[in-house]
Amino acid sequence: MVDPTRGVLYPERLPTFHRVAPDGAATELVEWFWIPEWRLFDGEVSRQHIVGYPAVNLVVEHDGVTVSGATTRASFRDLRGEGWAVGALLRPAAVGALLDDPAALVDGIRPFPVPELYDAVAQAMRSGNGHRERATETFGAWLTARVGALDGAAHQANALAVELLGEHGASSPEEAATRLAVSVRTLQRMAHRYVGIAPAAMIRRRRLQEAAQRVRDDPGADLAGIAADLGYADHAHLTRDFRAVLGFAPRDYRSDAGG
């Protein structure tokens, strides 16, 4: 599992937050589970800034279940009062079984009415010590039963995500297609069917997430060097990507995140 703060722009502002690895058959369906829990004073607001993974999330919250699509821009959510959520960052194999058209859900969110999942996870979250582990085990078992046996196409879709988003992911769609022994056109169709966005967009998001993490975590790192290491044409290219998705420049982010 990658660094637990990858994709979170200001991790020091998070409430209690955990990422939990799936186990058993759920490892083919979930990249990780994520669980924030918060209890804020009256009138207090905790704004969470996220540059999300290009993936679908299935989320159980205190008031229901939702499914959210891959994102193309940064987003935020304001937390108030007391609450929790148990989210599953879905692998493509699960997306293909749960959604007919993930592209229609890009940058969107909608209710996903599965009361049996809500009841089981909510009960686990109220169960005292070890509640997070029980909640994710329950979630994983439900998802495994719902999806059923995976076929070859589902396994290949998971391999696609590894090549585009993994730690040693491809630097271009052409490279990813070569690694998977498919045509670029087939790669594009797979990404559309199982993720909802294009392979090139997935690669750009991976690079931007890593760039943001390096800018934040190493105040002395040269921005031009970060750009070169991650495959950007130059420092200006990195800055344009930051501004287009996050709305600010790397230097401004470094200053704000360090403060």
C-alpha positions in Angstrom: 0.0 0.0 0.0 1.3 3.4 -0.9 2.0 6.2 1.7 -1.2 6.7 3.6 -1.2 10.5 3.0 -0.8 10.2 -0.8 -3.6 12.3 -2.3 -4.3 14.2 0.9 -3.1 17.8 0.5 -2.9 18.8 4.1 -2.6 15.6 6.2 -1.9 17.5 9.4 -5.4 18.8 9.3 -7.1 15.4 9.1 -9.2 14.1 11.9 -8.5 10.6 13.1 -7.7 8.8 9.8 -6.7 5.2 8.9 -6.1 3.3 5.8 -6.6 -0.4 6.2 -5.4 -3.1 3.7 -8.0 -5.6 2.6 -7.4 -9.3 3.2 -8.5 -12.6 1.5 -10.5 -12.4 -1.7 -11.1 -8.7 -1.1 -7.6 -7.9 -2.1 -8.7 -8.3 -5.7 -11.5 -5.9 -5.2 -10.2 -3.1 -2.9 -7.0 -1.2 -3.0 -7.5 -0.1 0.6 -10.2 0.9 3.0 -10.1 4.4 4.4 -11.7 5.5 7.7 -12.0 9.0 9.0 -13.6 9.6 12.4 -14.2 13.0 13.9 -15.7 14.8 16.8 -15.5 18.6 16.6 -16.6 21.4 18.9 -19.8 23.2 18.1 -19.2 25.7 15.3 -15.8 24.1 14.4 -15.2 23.1 10.8 -12.4 20.9 9.4 -11.9 21.3 5.7 -10.3 18.3 4.0 -8.6 19.0 0.7 -8.1 15.9 -1.6 -6.5 15.3 -5.0 -8.3 12.0 -5.4 -7.1 8.8 -7.0 -8.5 8.2 -10.5 -10.7 5.4 -9.1 -14.2 4.7 -7.8 -15.0 4.8 -4.1 -17.8 3.0 -2.4 -18.5 4.7 0.9 -20.6 3.8 4.0 -21.2 6.8 6.2 -23.3 7.4 9.3 -26.4 8.3 7.1 -26.1 5.9 4.1 -24.0 4.5 1.3 -22.7 6.4 -1.8 -20.6 5.6 -4.8 -18.3 8.3 -6.2 -16.5 8.3 -9.5 -13.0 9.0 -10.5 -12.1 12.7 -10.2 -10.4 15.0 -12.6 -9.8 17.9 -10.1 -9.1 18.6 -6.5 -12.0 18.7 -4.1 -12.7 19.4 -0.5 -15.2 18.4 2.2 -16.2 20.3 5.3 -16.5 18.1 8.4 -18.7 19.3 11.3 -20.0 17.8 14.5 -19.4 14.1 15.0 -19.2 11.4 12.4 -17.4 8.6 10.6 -17.0 7.0 7.2 -15.7 3.7 5.9 -14.7 3.9 2.3 -13.4 1.3 -0.2 -11.1 2.5 -2.9 -12.2 0.0 -5.5 -10.0 -1.9 -7.9 -11.2 -2.1 -11.5 -12.5 -5.6 -11.1 -15.0 -4.5 -8.5 -16.0 -1.4 -10.6 -16.8 -3.6 -13.6 -19.1 -5.7 -11.4 -20.9 -2.9 -9.6 -21.3 -0.2 -12.3 -22.3 -0.4 -16.0 -20.8 2.9 -17.0 -18.2 4.4 -14.6 -17.5 7.2 -17.1 -20.9 8.6 -16.4 -19.9 9.0 -12.7 -16.7 10.9 -13.2 -16.5 13.8 -10.8 -19.9 12.8 -9.5 -21.5 11.0 -6.5 -24.8 9.2 -6.1 -26.6 7.1 -3.5 -25.9 3.3 -3.7 -28.8 1.7 -1.9 -27.5 -1.4 -0.2 -29.1 -1.4 3.3 -27.6 -4.7 4.3 -24.0 -3.3 3.9 -24.9 -0.1 5.7 -26.4 -2.0 8.7 -23.5 -4.4 9.0 -20.8 -1.7 8.8 -22.6 0.7 11.0 -23.0 -2.0 13.7 -19.3 -2.7 13.4 -18.3 0.9 13.8 -20.3 1.1 17.0 -18.8 -2.1 18.5 -16.0 -0.7 20.6 -12.3 -1.6 20.4 -11.3 -3.2 17.1 -14.3 -1.6 15.4 -12.3 -0.5 12.3 -11.0 -4.0 11.7 -14.5 -5.4 12.1 -15.9 -2.8 9.8 -13.4 -3.5 7.0 -13.7 -7.2 7.3 -17.5 -6.9 7.1 -17.2 -4.6 4.1 -14.8 -6.9 2.3 -16.9 -10.0 2.9 -20.0 -8.2 1.5 -18.2 -7.0 -1.6 -16.7 -10.4 -2.3 -20.1 -12.0 -2.1 -21.7 -9.3 -4.3 -19.0 -9.4 -7.0 -18.6 -13.2 -7.2 -15.9 -15.0 -9.2 -13.7 -12.8 -11.4 -13.1 -13.6 -15.0 -10.0 -13.0 -17.1 -11.1 -9.5 -18.2 -11.5 -8.4 -14.6 -8.0 -9.6 -13.7 -6.6 -7.8 -16.7 -8.3 -4.6 -15.7 -6.6 -4.9 -12.3 -3.3 -5.3 -14.0 -4.1 -2.2 -16.0 -4.4 -0.1 -12.8 -1.1 -1.5 -11.5 0.7 -0.4 -14.7 -0.9 3.1 -14.8 -1.1 3.9 -11.1 1.4 1.7 -9.3 4.7 2.7 -7.7 6.6 1.7 -10.8 3.8 2.6 -13.3 4.3 3.2 -16.9 5.3 6.7 -18.1 2.9 6.6 -21.1 -0.2 4.7 -22.4 2.0 3.2 -25.1 4.4 1.8 -22.4 1.5 0.4 -20.4 0.0 -1.2 -23.5 3.3 -2.9 -24.2 3.7 -4.2 -20.7 0.1 -5.6 -20.8 0.6 -7.0 -24.4 -2.5 -5.2 -25.7 -3.0 -2.4 -28.2 -3.3 1.2 -27.1 -6.9 1.2 -28.3 -7.7 -1.9 -26.1 -6.0 -0.1 -23.2 -8.3 2.9 -23.7 -11.4 0.7 -23.8 -10.4 -1.1 -20.7 -9.8 2.2 -18.8 -13.2 3.6 -19.9 -15.0 0.4 -18.9 -13.4 -0.2 -15.6 -12.2 3.2 -14.4 -14.1 5.8 -16.4 -11.2 8.1 -17.5 -8.4 7.8 -20.1 -5.1 6.1 -19.4 -3.2 9.3 -20.0 -5.3 11.1 -17.3 -4.6 8.3 -14.8 -0.8 8.7 -15.4 -1.1 12.5 -15.0 -2.9 12.1 -11.7 -0.4 9.6 -10.4 2.5 12.0 -11.2 0.7 15.0 -9.7 -0.1 13.2 -6.4 3.6 12.2 -6.1 4.7 15.7 -7.0 2.5 17.2 -4.3 3.7 14.7 -1.7 7.4 15.5 -2.6 6.8 19.2 -2.6 5.2 19.0 0.8 7.5 16.5 2.5 10.9 17.9 1.3 11.0 21.7 1.7 14.5 21.8 0.3 13.9 19.8 -2.8 14.4 21.7 -6.1 11.1 21.9 -8.0 12.9 21.6 -11.4 14.4 18.4 -10.1 11.1 17.0 -8.9 9.6 17.9 -12.3 12.4 16.0 -14.2 12.2 13.0 -11.9 8.5 12.6 -12.5 8.6 13.0 -16.2 7.4 16.5 -16.6 8.9 18.4 -19.5 10.1 21.1 -17.2 9.4 23.2 -14.1 6.8 25.2 -16.0 4.9 22.0 -17.0 4.7 20.9 -13.4 3.4 24.4 -12.4 0.7 24.3 -15.1 -0.4 20.9 -13.9 -0.6 22.1 -10.3 -2.6 25.1 -11.3 -5.0 23.3 -13.6 -5.9 20.6 -11.0 -5.2 22.1 -7.6 -5.7 25.8 -8.3 -2.3 27.0 -7.0 1.4 26.8 -7.8 3.9 24.3 -6.2 5.7 27.1 -4.3 2.4 28.4 -2.8 1.4 24.9 -1.8 4.8 24.3 -0.2 4.5 27.5 1.8 0.9 26.7 2.9 1.5 23.0 3.7 4.6 23.9 5.7 2.7 26.5 7.7 
